[in-house]
Amino acid sequence: MVARLTDDEFFQLCQDNPTLNLERTAQHDIMFRSPAGSDSSASSGEGYGQLWLWNRQTKLGQTYESSAGFTLPNGAVRSPDAAWLSNAQFDQLTAEQRRKFPPVCPEFVLEVKSPSDRLKDLQAKMEEYLANGVQLGFLLDVEAEMAYIYRAGQPAETVTGYEQELSGEPVLPGFRLDLRPLRRLR
C-alpha cells in the first residue's frame, strides 16, 4: 500500500518520473494514465491550438496543454488536455505556486476521449471539474463525433456531428471550437 503523499511529495514523484502520466484523486489515490494514441494526441493538439490562438489574439488569460497539473479545491490533481485561466485567476497565483501544480481550478477545460478511456469515467471527471469551479468544459469523443458541453449550474449538453463549432461564450468571449478539423484527423 502506498502511503498518502503530500502535495510536494506527489509533485516530486511526477518530476522524478516524467515519462509517467500521473493524476491524483481527491482521496489521494494515484492514477496512472496511459499515453494517448497519435489520433487522440492530434485531436487534443488541435483543440489546444485553437484555444491558444484565440487567447493569443485576445490576451484574456493563460492556456495550458496536457502536461500541466492543477490542484483542485477537493485536493485532486488533474491534467486536462487543454485548460484556460483568466488573467485575474492567474495573477492571484504566486511564482512558487505556478512552478508546481497550482491550487486553482481552471475556468475552462477540454478533455478528448482516447481509445483507452471510458466515456463514463471522463464524464465523472468533467462533473468533478464543475464541482471544483470550472465554468465551461468540452468533452470530445472524436471517434463517435460526439461532444459534451458542461456549463456551471446547467445539465450537460450533447452535440452530435462534427460539421459545426462549439461556443465558448460567455466564459471565453468570441471563442468557437471548430470541430471540423478534428473530423479530418480520424
Secondary structure, DSSP 8 states (H G I E B T S, - for coil): ------HHHHHHHHHH-TTSEEEE-TT--EEEE----HHHHHHHHHHHHHHHHHHHHH--EEEEETT--EE-TTS-EE--SEEEEEHHHHHTS-HHHHHS--S---SEEEEE--TTS-HHHHHHHHHHHHHTT-SEEEEEETTTTEEEEEETTS--EEEE-SSSEEE-TTTSTT-EEE-HHHHHT-
